[in-house]
Amino acid sequence: RAHSCLLRPRCTLHHSARSGPLGEMAPGLVAAGGGSFTVEVKYGKEKLEVSVESRTVTVAWLMETLEEKTGVLRKHQKLICKGKVLEAKRAIAEQAGLKAATEGSASTSARKVTVMLMSSAGGGGAGAQSQQTAGQVALLASRAAKAAALAASHSATDDATDVKQRSGAGAGAAAAAARRSAWVKTGIVGLRGSGIDAIPEEVWALGEGVRVADFYGNHITAVPIAVASLVAVTRIRLAHNRLTIPTVAWEALFTLPHLTLLDLDDNALIGPLPACVGRAAKLEALSLDGNELTELPPEIGGLLNLERLSVAKNKLKFLTPELAACLRLDTVDARGNLLASIPSELAGAPRLRSLLLDNNRITLAGVPPALLMDSPALAELSLHGNNVGMEELRDCPGWTAYDARRRARAGKVLASRVMLGDKAFDEGADIERFHHH
């Protein structure tokens, strides 16, 4: 299982690649080659620096070093550099594209390779959880109170609809039998806007016969562990309900083997998204709009099939850089959050085409030039309603490369004679800077 990282202080660990623990030549190292450099390893919220004194040092040596320092077994390690998984038997410098040092070139400290370490199920390294402090207990109690208040607000706005929906609850056994028959025949459980407080037990009894489950627009407060019985389901819609973080069996939900779409918009989810999200191996679309999520876990980088992530209208203060490991990620919608910057690591996401970040707190300093210059597919960066204006963006290093990709995409669309409306070639930011108060 992909584990949550320890919240330890950041530390810098310098290691020599010349010898092993007893002075012998380290595994994977060839004495000749020259050209020392530094590998910066990002592991959750930690950063480790490993000094390497030869360009011929292999990834296998680095993995053994990281096993000793992090507790993550080598067989459970996945090292990612520039959007690619590194091969153990090949040299670090070769796979990172690090050029050989020449006389008069940059110093060793400037020759740095950045690598992300991710651990798979059973990898170790997480350690035992420490006892909660009084502050942590108070924070959890506060979140529970906020969740209850948010759920109550949903109840107030739904009362009128609730009366109308419940008036038809006495349809009788014949109607219930007809409904179940339709579910069995089509594989689609349709309970949209039914006024229910809980998912009926008869749904779980269908087991592998369910392909699509639609519970949109009800008063559902919990997803029980029984959801694990839906082993063939591909799409689950639970938007506009009353779910909270503690009332969802996340482990059972995220380990459904064929789940490709999960919609949890407009519930009462407050706090960090659970780390087990990284276990949803086939998930392609994840929508969490309109909640109060404060953090996306690093484990979300394990969603190698994820194409669209929507987290608009939450309370996120940062986007986790591990999103760059989602190799099929096409669109990220994080409009209406509390973001102050964009992680430069997203430049390594090979298929990221659209990044929607309107109505946040991003400044020019929070727009990394590497994102504009090096993102191979990025053609839509939307920053309306932030603390950065269009004129500032045009002067930003990397804008020329990004603008060329953007114009090329618009040209292809225009050539197809598709009607686009007056926002067909939106430049991505406000003409005048928008200030948050």
C-alpha positions as CSV (number, residue, x, y, z in Angstrom):
1,R,0.0,0.0,0.0
2,A,1.2,3.5,-0.9
3,H,1.8,5.0,2.5
4,S,1.6,8.6,3.9
5,C,4.9,10.2,4.4
6,L,6.2,11.2,7.9
7,L,5.9,14.8,8.7
8,R,9.6,15.1,9.6
9,P,11.7,18.3,9.3
10,R,13.4,18.6,6.0
11,C,17.0,17.4,6.1
12,T,19.9,17.2,3.8
13,L,21.8,14.0,3.7
14,H,25.2,14.0,1.8
15,H,26.6,10.6,0.8
16,S,29.7,9.7,-1.0
17,A,29.3,7.4,-4.1
18,R,33.0,6.3,-3.7
19,S,32.6,3.5,-1.1
20,G,30.1,1.4,0.7
21,P,29.6,1.2,4.5
22,L,33.0,-0.6,5.1
23,G,35.0,1.3,2.5
24,E,34.5,-1.1,-0.4
25,M,33.5,0.1,-3.9
26,A,29.8,0.9,-3.9
27,P,27.5,-1.4,-6.0
28,G,26.8,0.0,-9.5
29,L,29.8,2.3,-9.4
30,V,32.5,2.4,-12.0
31,A,35.7,4.2,-10.9
32,A,36.3,5.9,-14.2
33,G,33.9,8.6,-15.6
34,G,34.4,11.7,-13.5
35,G,31.9,14.6,-13.2
36,S,30.4,14.8,-9.7
37,F,26.9,16.1,-9.2
38,T,24.0,16.1,-6.7
39,V,20.8,14.2,-6.7
40,E,17.9,15.9,-4.9
41,V,15.3,13.3,-3.9
42,K,11.8,14.5,-3.1
43,Y,10.0,12.1,-0.9
44,G,6.6,13.4,0.2
45,K,7.4,16.5,2.2
46,E,11.0,15.6,2.7
47,K,14.0,16.5,0.5
48,L,17.2,14.4,0.6
49,E,20.4,15.4,-1.2
50,V,22.8,12.7,-2.2
51,S,26.3,13.6,-3.5
52,V,27.4,11.4,-6.5
53,E,31.1,11.6,-7.6
54,S,30.9,9.8,-10.9
55,R,28.6,10.1,-14.0
56,T,28.7,6.3,-14.2
57,V,26.9,5.6,-10.9
58,T,23.7,3.6,-11.6
59,V,20.2,4.1,-10.3
60,A,20.6,0.8,-8.4
61,W,23.2,2.4,-6.1
62,L,20.9,5.3,-5.5
63,M,18.0,2.9,-4.6
64,E,20.2,1.1,-2.1
65,T,21.2,4.4,-0.5
66,L,17.6,5.5,-0.3
67,E,16.5,2.1,1.2
68,E,19.0,2.7,4.1
69,K,17.9,6.3,4.7
70,T,14.1,6.1,4.2
71,G,13.3,2.5,5.0
72,V,11.6,2.0,1.6
73,L,12.7,-1.3,0.2
74,R,14.4,-1.2,-3.1
75,K,11.8,-3.5,-4.8
76,H,9.1,-1.1,-3.7
77,Q,10.8,2.1,-5.0
78,K,9.9,4.0,-8.1
79,L,12.2,6.9,-9.0
80,I,10.8,9.5,-11.5
81,C,12.8,12.1,-13.3
82,K,11.4,14.5,-15.9
83,G,8.2,12.4,-16.1
84,K,10.0,9.1,-16.7
85,V,10.6,6.1,-14.5
86,L,14.4,5.5,-14.1
87,E,15.8,2.1,-14.9
88,A,17.9,0.5,-12.2
89,K,20.8,-0.8,-14.3
90,R,21.4,2.5,-16.2
91,A,23.5,5.5,-15.1
92,I,21.7,8.3,-13.2
93,A,23.4,11.0,-15.3
94,E,22.5,9.4,-18.6
95,Q,18.8,9.1,-17.8
96,A,18.6,12.6,-16.3
97,G,20.2,14.1,-19.4
98,L,23.0,15.6,-17.4
99,K,25.9,16.8,-19.6
100,A,29.5,16.0,-18.7
101,A,31.4,18.7,-16.8
102,T,34.0,20.6,-18.7
103,E,36.8,23.0,-17.6
104,G,35.3,26.3,-16.5
105,S,31.8,24.8,-16.3
106,A,29.3,25.3,-13.5
107,S,30.2,24.2,-9.9
108,T,29.2,20.8,-8.5
109,S,26.5,22.5,-6.4
110,A,24.9,23.8,-9.6
111,R,24.9,20.4,-11.2
112,K,21.8,19.0,-9.7
113,V,19.3,16.3,-10.8
114,T,15.9,16.3,-9.2
115,V,14.2,12.9,-8.7
116,M,10.8,12.0,-7.0
117,L,10.7,8.8,-4.9
118,M,7.4,7.0,-4.7
119,S,6.8,3.8,-2.7
120,S,4.3,1.1,-3.7
121,A,2.2,-1.1,-1.5
122,G,4.2,-2.7,1.4
123,G,7.2,-0.5,0.8
124,G,7.7,0.4,4.5
125,G,9.3,3.7,5.6
126,A,6.1,5.2,7.1
127,G,6.8,4.1,10.7
128,A,4.3,4.0,13.5
129,Q,2.0,7.0,14.0
130,S,2.8,9.1,17.0
131,Q,0.3,9.9,19.7
132,Q,-1.9,12.9,18.7
133,T,-1.2,16.2,20.5
134,A,-3.8,18.3,22.1
135,G,-3.7,20.7,19.2
136,Q,-4.3,17.9,16.7
137,V,-7.2,16.6,18.7
138,A,-8.7,20.1,18.7
139,L,-8.2,20.4,15.0
140,L,-10.0,17.2,14.3
141,A,-12.9,18.2,16.6
142,S,-13.1,21.6,14.7
143,R,-13.2,19.8,11.4
144,A,-15.9,17.5,12.6
145,A,-18.0,20.5,13.7
146,K,-17.5,22.3,10.4
147,A,-18.5,19.1,8.5
148,A,-21.7,18.9,10.6
149,A,-22.5,22.6,9.9
150,L,-21.9,22.2,6.2
151,A,-24.1,19.1,6.1
152,A,-26.8,21.0,7.9
153,S,-26.7,23.8,5.4
154,H,-27.3,21.3,2.6
155,S,-30.4,20.1,4.5
156,A,-31.8,23.6,4.7
157,T,-31.6,24.2,1.0
158,D,-33.0,20.8,0.1
159,D,-36.1,20.8,2.3
160,A,-38.5,21.9,-0.4
161,T,-37.2,19.3,-2.8
162,D,-37.2,16.7,0.0
163,V,-41.0,17.0,0.6
164,K,-41.8,16.5,-3.1
165,Q,-39.5,13.5,-3.5
166,R,-40.6,11.7,-0.3
167,S,-44.3,12.1,-1.3
168,G,-43.9,9.3,-3.8
169,A,-42.1,6.9,-1.4
170,G,-45.1,4.6,-1.1
171,A,-45.0,3.3,-4.6
172,G,-45.1,-0.3,-3.2
173,A,-43.4,-3.6,-3.6
174,A,-44.3,-3.8,-7.3
175,A,-42.5,-0.7,-8.2
176,A,-39.4,-1.8,-6.2
177,A,-39.4,-5.1,-8.0
178,A,-39.6,-3.4,-11.4
179,R,-36.7,-1.1,-10.4
180,R,-34.5,-4.0,-9.3
181,S,-35.3,-5.8,-12.5
182,A,-34.1,-2.9,-14.6
183,W,-30.9,-2.7,-12.6
184,V,-30.2,-6.4,-13.2
185,K,-30.9,-6.1,-16.9
186,T,-28.9,-3.0,-17.7
187,G,-26.2,-3.0,-15.0
188,I,-27.0,0.6,-14.3
189,V,-28.2,1.5,-10.8
190,G,-30.1,4.8,-11.2
191,L,-31.1,6.6,-8.0
192,R,-30.5,10.2,-9.0
193,G,-32.6,12.6,-7.1
194,S,-34.5,9.9,-5.2
195,G,-34.5,11.6,-1.8
196,I,-32.7,8.7,-0.1
197,D,-30.6,9.1,3.1
198,A,-28.6,5.9,2.5
199,I,-27.6,3.6,-0.3
200,P,-30.1,0.7,-0.3
201,E,-28.8,-2.7,0.8
202,E,-30.2,-4.2,-2.5
203,V,-27.5,-2.4,-4.4
204,W,-24.7,-4.2,-2.6
205,A,-26.5,-7.5,-3.2
206,L,-26.2,-7.0,-7.0
207,G,-22.4,-7.2,-6.6
208,E,-20.6,-7.7,-9.9
209,G,-23.8,-7.0,-11.9
210,V,-23.4,-3.3,-11.4
211,R,-21.4,-1.3,-14.0
212,V,-22.7,2.2,-13.3
213,A,-24.0,3.6,-10.0
214,D,-25.6,7.0,-10.0
215,F,-26.6,8.5,-6.6
216,Y,-26.4,12.2,-7.6
217,G,-28.5,14.7,-5.7
218,N,-29.7,12.8,-2.6
219,H,-29.1,13.1,1.2
220,I,-26.6,10.2,1.5
221,T,-24.3,10.6,4.5
222,A,-22.1,7.5,4.2
223,V,-20.4,5.1,1.8
224,P,-20.1,1.8,3.8
225,I,-17.4,-0.8,3.3
226,A,-20.0,-2.9,1.4
227,V,-19.1,-0.8,-1.6
228,A,-16.3,-3.3,-2.1
229,S,-18.8,-5.7,-3.4
230,L,-19.2,-3.7,-6.6
231,V,-16.2,-5.4,-8.2
232,A,-17.2,-4.6,-11.8
233,V,-18.4,-1.0,-11.4
234,T,-16.7,1.6,-13.7
235,R,-18.5,4.8,-12.8
236,I,-19.8,6.1,-9.5
237,R,-21.5,9.5,-9.1
238,L,-22.1,10.7,-5.6
239,A,-22.2,14.5,-6.2
240,H,-24.6,16.7,-4.2
241,N,-24.9,14.5,-1.1
242,R,-23.8,14.9,2.5
243,L,-20.7,12.8,2.7
244,T,-17.9,13.7,5.1
245,I,-14.3,12.4,5.3
246,P,-15.0,10.1,8.3
247,T,-18.2,8.6,6.8
248,V,-16.7,7.2,3.6
249,A,-14.9,3.8,3.4
250,W,-12.1,5.3,1.3
251,E,-10.0,2.1,1.3
252,A,-12.8,0.0,-0.2
253,L,-13.8,2.8,-2.6
254,F,-10.4,3.4,-4.0
255,T,-9.5,-0.2,-4.4
256,L,-12.4,-1.1,-6.7
257,P,-10.5,-2.8,-9.6
258,H,-12.3,-1.3,-12.6
259,L,-13.3,2.2,-11.3
260,T,-12.6,4.8,-14.0
261,L,-14.8,7.8,-12.9
262,L,-15.5,9.0,-9.4
263,D,-17.7,12.2,-8.9
264,L,-17.8,13.5,-5.3
265,D,-18.7,17.2,-6.1
266,D,-20.6,19.3,-3.6
267,N,-20.4,17.2,-0.5
268,A,-19.0,18.1,3.0
269,L,-15.5,16.8,2.6
270,I,-13.3,18.8,4.9
271,G,-9.5,18.4,5.4
272,P,-6.9,16.4,3.5
273,L,-7.9,13.9,0.9
274,P,-7.0,10.4,2.2
275,A,-3.7,9.0,1.0
276,C,-5.2,5.7,-0.3
277,V,-6.5,7.6,-3.3
278,G,-3.2,6.4,-4.9
279,R,-4.6,2.9,-5.0
280,A,-7.2,3.6,-7.6
281,A,-5.2,2.1,-10.4
282,K,-7.6,2.5,-13.3
283,L,-9.1,5.9,-12.3
284,E,-9.3,8.3,-15.3
285,A,-11.5,11.1,-13.9
286,L,-11.7,12.3,-10.3
287,S,-14.0,15.2,-9.5
288,L,-14.0,16.8,-6.0
289,D,-15.4,20.3,-6.7
290,G,-17.3,22.3,-4.1
291,N,-15.9,20.8,-0.9
292,E,-13.4,22.1,1.7
293,L,-10.4,20.0,0.9
294,T,-7.1,21.4,2.2
295,E,-4.5,19.1,0.7
296,L,-4.0,16.5,-2.0
297,P,-1.6,13.7,-0.8
298,P,1.6,12.9,-2.6
299,E,0.2,9.4,-3.2
300,I,-2.1,10.9,-5.9
301,G,1.0,10.6,-8.1
302,G,0.3,6.9,-8.3
303,L,-2.7,7.4,-10.5
304,L,-0.9,6.6,-13.7
305,N,-4.2,6.4,-15.8
306,L,-5.6,9.7,-14.4
307,E,-6.6,12.1,-17.3
308,R,-8.7,14.7,-15.6
309,L,-8.5,16.1,-12.0
310,S,-11.1,18.6,-10.9
311,V,-10.7,20.2,-7.4
312,A,-12.3,23.6,-8.0
313,K,-13.9,25.6,-5.1
314,N,-12.0,24.0,-2.3
315,K,-9.4,25.4,0.2
316,L,-6.2,24.1,-1.3
317,K,-3.1,26.2,-0.6
318,F,-0.8,24.2,-2.9
319,L,-0.8,21.6,-5.6
320,T,1.3,18.5,-4.8
321,P,4.3,18.3,-7.2
322,E,3.7,14.5,-7.4
323,L,0.9,15.2,-9.9
324,A,3.8,15.3,-12.5
325,A,4.0,11.5,-12.1
326,C,0.5,11.1,-13.5
327,L,1.7,10.3,-17.0
328,R,-1.7,10.6,-18.8
329,L,-2.9,13.7,-17.0
330,D,-4.5,16.1,-19.5
331,T,-6.5,18.6,-17.4
332,V,-6.2,20.0,-13.9
333,D,-9.1,22.3,-12.8
334,A,-8.2,24.0,-9.5
335,R,-10.1,27.3,-9.9
336,G,-11.4,29.0,-6.8
337,N,-8.8,27.8,-4.2
338,L,-6.1,29.5,-2.1
339,L,-3.1,28.7,-4.4
340,A,-0.2,31.2,-4.3
341,S,2.1,29.4,-6.8
342,I,2.3,26.6,-9.4
343,P,4.8,23.7,-8.7
344,S,7.6,23.8,-11.3
345,E,7.5,20.0,-11.4
346,L,4.3,20.1,-13.4
347,A,6.6,20.9,-16.4
348,G,7.5,17.2,-16.3
349,A,3.9,16.0,-16.9
350,P,4.2,14.8,-20.5
351,R,0.5,15.2,-21.5
352,L,-0.7,18.1,-19.4
353,R,-2.6,20.3,-21.8
354,S,-4.9,22.4,-19.7
355,L,-4.2,24.1,-16.3
356,L,-7.2,26.1,-15.0
357,L,-6.2,28.2,-12.0
358,D,-8.6,31.2,-12.1
359,N,-9.6,33.0,-8.9
360,N,-6.6,32.0,-6.7
361,R,-3.8,34.1,-5.2
362,I,-1.1,33.4,-7.7
363,T,1.5,36.2,-8.4
364,L,4.1,36.5,-11.1
365,A,6.7,34.9,-8.8
366,G,4.4,31.9,-8.5
367,V,4.5,31.2,-12.2
368,P,7.6,29.1,-12.8
369,P,9.3,29.9,-16.2
370,A,10.1,26.1,-16.5
371,L,6.3,25.4,-16.7
372,L,5.9,27.8,-19.7
373,M,9.1,26.8,-21.4
374,D,9.4,23.1,-20.9
375,S,5.8,21.7,-20.6
376,P,5.6,19.7,-23.9
377,A,1.8,19.8,-24.3
378,L,0.7,22.8,-22.1
379,A,-1.5,25.0,-24.4
380,E,-4.0,26.4,-21.9
381,L,-3.0,28.2,-18.7
382,S,-5.9,30.2,-17.3
383,L,-5.0,32.7,-14.5
384,H,-8.0,35.1,-14.5
385,G,-8.7,36.7,-11.1
386,N,-5.2,36.2,-9.7
387,N,-2.5,38.8,-8.7
388,V,-0.8,38.7,-12.1
389,G,-1.7,40.6,-15.2
390,M,-1.4,39.8,-18.9
391,E,1.4,42.3,-19.5
392,E,3.5,40.7,-16.7
393,L,3.0,37.3,-18.1
394,R,4.2,38.4,-21.6
395,D,7.5,39.5,-20.1
396,C,7.9,36.2,-18.2
397,P,10.8,33.9,-19.3
398,G,9.3,31.0,-21.3
399,W,6.2,32.9,-22.4
400,T,7.3,32.9,-26.1
401,A,7.5,29.0,-26.1
402,Y,4.2,28.7,-24.4
403,D,2.5,31.3,-26.7
404,A,3.7,29.3,-29.7
405,R,2.1,26.1,-28.5
406,R,-1.1,28.0,-27.6
407,R,-1.3,29.6,-31.0
408,A,-0.6,26.3,-32.8
409,R,-3.5,24.7,-30.9
410,A,-5.9,27.5,-31.7
411,G,-4.8,27.4,-35.4
412,K,-5.7,23.7,-35.6
413,V,-9.1,24.3,-34.1
414,L,-9.8,27.2,-36.4
415,A,-8.7,25.1,-39.4
416,S,-11.4,22.5,-38.5
417,R,-14.0,25.3,-38.8
418,V,-15.4,24.7,-35.3
419,M,-17.4,27.6,-33.9
420,L,-15.6,28.7,-30.7
421,G,-17.3,31.9,-29.5
422,D,-15.7,35.0,-28.2
423,K,-13.3,33.2,-25.8
424,A,-11.7,31.0,-28.5
425,F,-8.3,32.7,-28.1
426,D,-8.4,33.8,-24.4
427,E,-4.9,34.9,-23.5
428,G,-5.2,33.4,-20.0
429,A,-5.0,36.4,-17.7
430,D,-6.7,39.7,-17.0
431,I,-5.6,42.8,-18.8
432,E,-5.6,44.6,-15.4
433,R,-4.3,42.8,-12.3
434,F,-7.0,41.6,-9.9
435,H,-6.2,42.2,-6.3
436,H,-7.5,39.9,-3.5
437,H,-8.5,41.7,-0.3
